[in-house]
Amino acid sequence: MMEDFRLIKVTKGPKTLLIDNPTNYSLIGMGAQGAVFKLSEERCVKIYSNTLQAQMELEALKTGQHLSFFPRLYGYGDNYIVMEYFNAPTLKEYLRNCTYIPESFTRKLLYILNEMKKAQFTMVDAPLRHIFVLENEELKIIDHVNAFKRIHPVPLKLLRDLNMMLLKESFLSQVRKMERETYEIWQQYFKVNKLDYRNIPVYSGGDGEGVKVDSAISQTLIGAGHQGAVYRIAENRCVKIYGKPEHCEMEKTILLANQDLSFIPKVYETGDNYVVMEYLVGPDLNTFLKKQTTLPLVVTKLLLEIVTSQKQAGFKQVDAPLRHVFVTNSGFKMVDHVYSFSRLQERPLELFQNLHERGFLTDFLEQVKILDPITHAEWTKMPIPLTEEEVQMEIKDIPTVLPGKKYSGGKKDRGHKKGQERNRKNEHGHKKGHERDKDRNHDHDKKREHSGKRDNRDKKKEPDRIKGSGKK
């Protein structure tokens, strides 16, 4: 007897959807709107946390049932839709190793876009991860919640994804040959709406608030924190755009002066309010350690190298929060260095907190004692603070004295004073992970890419708090 999928509950959590699944139906996808479960080889069910979004997608699916590239609709209720299941790769996976897009796919994509326009959808667009390639190279498109809500007369997401895979130019050249009028319409749209990353507006959110960004911008937003927003602009590059020019000046100076350090991301270009740097492919260390039952010794070694290198390079703030460290093919890389020379912090306090939360702090300190007994002695001569209040007692804002920029291996000039930076606001930012694609917005597999997150370090300090918890 078939189990009743309606027993599955999907609700909105603080960061992701919460799923209560008492059935044996397997979860095959989850995004911002709902979760998808496989019912059979032909059918799946999407269960929504919001009944309004269920109705929006139902309306779109009903409208598109005559279209060959739409999933077949089998049934629905207030918070679910039963539809056709595709056991096939996405177009993003299919094109991963291509150096150009095959003309047959360009032709099919143009057909799909034209048919969507004829069906009077306002969002004439689809990211590559929502397009499935069946065995006969027939294309099918999922996720139509915003088909009548968002206005995309030009396929911004499709072009953005192709651009990241270095396939946009070959696609557009083929569109120009096949449908010159469509090509000209798209070019005119981009001409009127031209907005490169040097001019993307990012505004400071004020005390304790994240920066404000324009949600209509077509570049991939991979994170927004208290200092800036991070967009992926190419397969191997991203740009951090700052809400305050002084934060940009602080971070870009630190990054440029320390390009020789292995954990510092490579910088390609800087401006008054932005830094273009390498896009880090790989999970952040917090995500990585969630899957570990013990703390690998190599992780301790690499974290120890980062904090030791920071100290040797003259960083005033010595720390390596797990969410700011990425596990890449070329070793650990760390993002978010705005306050490295404007906060005095001699122990990696947030790292201690993070490891404690993961249950690894004791193992970490024991491994450090073996690897570097002197550092271990320095770190443990006072109790390790594990609460935010205790941590604040050890951190002091100091006048910002930035390192001089190094060019061609030149020496650092540490005498370049930038005055005092006494920011006691919640302004840390630059991380949400690379790649869990992210499109970390709509209904994706949320991927990790750098961007901003919490920093409670700028809360008001209370000088009479008692130091140290004594816990380890």
N, C-alpha and C positions, 0 to 999 in steps of 0.2 A: 504493500500500500504506500502510495506517495505521501511524504510528509507535507505538512502545511507550511509553506514558506511564509505565510502571514504571521507566524509566531516570531519571526525575526524582527527585532526592534533596532532601528537606527535613529540615533539622536545626536544633536549638535553638542560637542564638547568644547572646552575652552580653546583648544588648538586644532583638534581633528574630530572626526565623527566617532561616536561611541557605538559599538555594535554588541548586541546581545543575541547570539545565534544558538538556540537550543536544538537546531536541526543538523543534519549531515551535509547540507548543501554548502559547497566550498565558495569562499569569497574569491572573486577573480578580478575585482577592481574597486577602487574607492577614490572619491574626489571630494570636492567641496559641497556637492548637492546630495549625493547619495552613494550607496554601496551596491555592487552588482554581484549576484550569486548565480552559479551555473546550475540549471535545473536538469538539463539533458544535453545531448550532443547537438540538438537543434535550438534549444531555448535557454534563455537566462531571464532573471528578474532584477530590475533595478528598484531598490527600496529607498525612498527619499526621507530626509529628516524634516522637510518642509512640504506640506501638501500643495502649496501654491506652485512650487517648482515642478511637482509631479504633473499638475494640470497644464503648466506651460509646455513641458516636453510632450505631453499627450497631444495637445493641440497641434504641435509641429509634426509629430509622427503621423497623425491622421491626415494632415494636409499633404504630406509627402509619400503616402502609401502608393501612389501611382508611379513614383520615381524608382528606377531600378537600383539605385545606390543607397536607398533608405532601408533600414532593418524592418522586417515584417512585424506587424503588431498582432499579438495573440490574445492579450487580455490586460485589464487594468483595474485598479481600485483607487481609493482616496490617496494612498501614499505609495503605490507601486505600479510598475508597468512590466508586463511579460512581453519580451520581444525576441527577435532572432539572435542566436548566438553565433559568433564567428571565431572559429579556431584557426586563426591566421595571423601572420606578422602585420605590424603596422607599417605604413609607408615610410615612417622614419627609420624603422629597422631594415626595411627592404632596400632603402637607398644608402644605407650607412657607408658602404665601401665604394659607392659610385663616384666617378670623377665628373660626370655630367648626368643630367636627367634624361632618360630615354624619351624620344619624341612621342612614343605611344602613350606614355603617362601624361605628358603635357597636353596631348589631345583629349585624353579622358578627363583631366582636371578642368580644362576649359569647358567641356561638355557639362560637367557637374555644376560649375559656377553659373553657366548660362541657364541651366534648368532650375537652379535655386532662385535665380532672379525672376524667371517666368512664374514660379510658384509664389512669388511676392514675399519671399523671406527677406527681412531687412539685413540679416547677418549673412552675407554671401561670402563665406569664409570657412576654413576648417584647419586647425593645426595638424601637422603630419601624424601625431600620435592618435588622432581620432579617425584616421583613414586606414581601413584594413585592405590588404591585398590578398584576394582569394587565389586558388590554384590556377585558374585560367586568366589571372591578372585582372579580374573584375574588381572594381573598387567599391567598398561599402563605407558609409560614414555614420558614426555614432555621435551622441551628445548634442541634442538639438534644443536644450532648455532655453537658450537665448536667441533662437531663430527669429522671433518676432519682437525681441526686446532691444538687442544691440544693433547699431547701424554700422555695418561694414560694407560700403559699396565696392570697396577694393579689398582683395584677400590679404589683409595685413598680417594675420597670423601665419598663413601659408607662406608668404614671402619672407617673413621673419625667420621661420624655421629653415627654409631653403637657404637663406643667407648664412645662417649659422653652420650649415653643412657645406657651404661654398658651392651651392648649386643654383643660386638665384640668377646669376648672369646667364647661364646656359638656358635656364627656364624662360627668362624674359626674351632672349634672342629668338627662341622658338615661338613664343607667343607673338612676337613681332612679325614673323613669317606667316604664321597660321591665321592670326586675327589682328591685323594692323590697327583696326579701329579700337579694339579692346586695349591693345598696348598703348595707344595714344591717350585713351581715357585714363588709364592708370598713371601714365607719366604726368598728365595734367593735374591729377589728384595730388601726386607727390610734390609737384611744383608749388601748388597752392598751399599745401599743408607741410611744406618742408620744415623739418625740425631735427637737426643733428644733435648728438649728445652734448655738444659744447653749449647748446642753448636750452637744454631741458630744464625747466624750472623746478627747483627743489627748495622748499621753504622750511625754516626752523619751526618746530611745533610749539616752542615755548617751554616753560618749566616742566620737566618730567615727561614731556610728550615727544613722540617720534616725529620725524620730518614729514611734511606734506608733499605729495607728488601728484602729477596729473595722470589719472588712471587711463586716459585715452591714448597715451603714448605707446607706439607699436613695438619699441624695443622690449626685450624680456627683462622685466623687473625680477631680480632674484633676491632682493631683500631691502628693507628700509628700517633704519634704526634711529637713534637719537641724533646722530651727527650727519648722516647722509643716506642716500639711496644708491643701490648697486644694480646696474643693468648689464646684461650680457650682450656684447656688441659683435662678437665673432666667435668662431669655434674655440679659440684659445685666449680670448681677451674679454675683460669686463671693465666697466668704468664706474668709479664711485664719485657721485656728485654730492657736494656738501651744502648744507643749509646755511652755514656761516663760513665766510672766507678764511677766518682765522683758524678754523679747524682744518681746512684744506692745507693751509700753509704749514701747520704743525705736522700733519701726517706726511705730506709729500716730502718735506725736508728730512724727516726721519727715514723714510723709505729710500730716498736717493742717497743719503749718507751711508746706508748700510746694505747696499746691493750685493756686497761681498759675503754677507751672512746667508747661510744655506736656507734658513727658514723664512727669509724675507721674500715676498712675491716680486717677480721682475716687473719693473716699471717701464712703460713704453712712451708715455706722453703725459704732460701735466699742464694745467691751466690755473686760472685764479680760483676756480671753484670745482675742479675735477682732477682725478688721477686715473689714467688708463693703465691697468696692470694685468698680469696673467690671470686667466680664469682657472681656478683650482678644481681639477676633476678628481673626485673622491669624497668619501664621507668625512664629516667632522669627527673629531675624536670622541665626543660625547656619544654620538650615534654608534660609532665603532665599538665602544666599550660596553654598550648595552647588550651586545651579543656575546660578550666574553664572560665566562664563569670565574676565570682567574686573571690577574693582571700580568700580561706578557712582559718579560724582563726587557725586551727591546723597546717597549713603549716607555718604560722608566728611563732607559738610556737616552732615548731621543728627547724626552721632555727635559731631562737633566742638561742635555747639550744646549737646548734652547735657552733655559734660564741662566746657565753659566755664560753663554755667549752674550746675552743681554747685559749681564753685569760687566763683562770684559769690555763691551762696546760703550759703556758709560750710561746705559739706560738707568733712569731714576726709579721707574716703576718696573720691578722684576716680577713677572707673572706670565702664566700661559693657560688661560681658561680653556677648558676642553672644547667649548663651542667655537673658539677662535682658531683652533689647530686642525688642519686638514691632513688626512692620510692620502698622499699622492704617490705616483710612480717614482717620483724623484725625492721621496722622503717627506718628513713633516714640514708643512708650511703654516705660517701664522699670519692672521690678519688683525686689523684694528690696533694701530699704534699711535693714535692721536695723543694720548696722555703719557707716553713713554718718558718724556722729559719735563713733565709738569706736575708729576705726583711722586712723592717719595715713598717707596714701598720696597723693603729689602727682602721680604719673603713672598713666595708665590701663593698669596692667601686665597685667591679665588680658585686656583688649582687645588689647594687643600680641600676647600669646601666641595668642589665638584667630585673629587675622588672619594670623599667621605659619603656623599650622596649615592655613589655607585658601590660603596662598600669596599673600596680598594685602598683607602688612605693608609691603613696599618701596613699592608703589603708594600705599598709604594715607599714608605719611610724605611722599612726594613731593607728593601733593595737599594735605596740611596745610601744607607749606612755601609753596605758592602762596596758599592761602586765609588762612593766619595764620602768617606767618614768626616772630613772637615766640614763639608757643606751640611751634612746631617747634623753635626754638632751645633752649627750656627742656627739651623732651622728649629732645633728642639731645645735650645737653652731657655726659651720661654714657652709656655703652653701654646699649642696650636689653636688659634681662634676659629670657631666653627659657626658662630652666629654672625649675622650682618652687623649687629651692634658692636661686637668684639672686633670684627675686621676693621670697622671705621676708626677705631682707636689707633690703629697702626698706620693708617694712610694719612699723609699730610700733603696739602696743596703747597707747591713751592713756585717761586718765580721761574717761568719757562726760559731755559737756556738751550736753544736748539743746536744740534751739531751742524757743522758746516757741510755743504754738499760736496761729495767726492766725485771728481771727474778723472777718468783714465787712471784709476788707482791712486789718485792723489791723497794726501793726508787729510784727516778730518780737522775742521776748524771748529773747536768747541767754544770759541769766544764770541759767537754771534748771538747777542742777546735779543730776545724778542719781548722783554717786559714780563709783567705778571699775568698769569692766567689763573684767576681764582674762581673758577666756575663750579658752583656747588649745585648745579642742576643735573638732572638725569640725562647725560649726553654721551653715551659711549658708542655704540653702533658699529657695525660692519660685519654682519654675519647671519646668515641663515642657512648657510650651507650652500655648497655648490651642487649642483646637478640634481638632486632629486627633483628634477625638472620643473622640475620643476615647475614651469608655469605654475609655480607654486600658487597659483590662484585657483582657477576654476576646478575642474574635476580630475585633477591629475594625480599621478603618483608623485607626491610631493618630494621634490628633490632638493638636495642640499647644495647650496651655492653661496658665496659670501654675501653678507648683509648684516643689518643691525639687529641687536637684541637688547635685553635688559642690562642696565648697569645701575646698581643701587648705590654705587660708591659716592655719589654726589649728594646724598642725603645730608641733612644737617648733622654736624658732629656734636657729640655731647662729651666734653672733656672729663667729666667725673665718672664715666662708665668704668667698670672693673675690667681689666685686661684678661684675656685668655680663659678658656673654658677648662683647660686641662685634659680634654677628651682627645683621643687619638684613634 
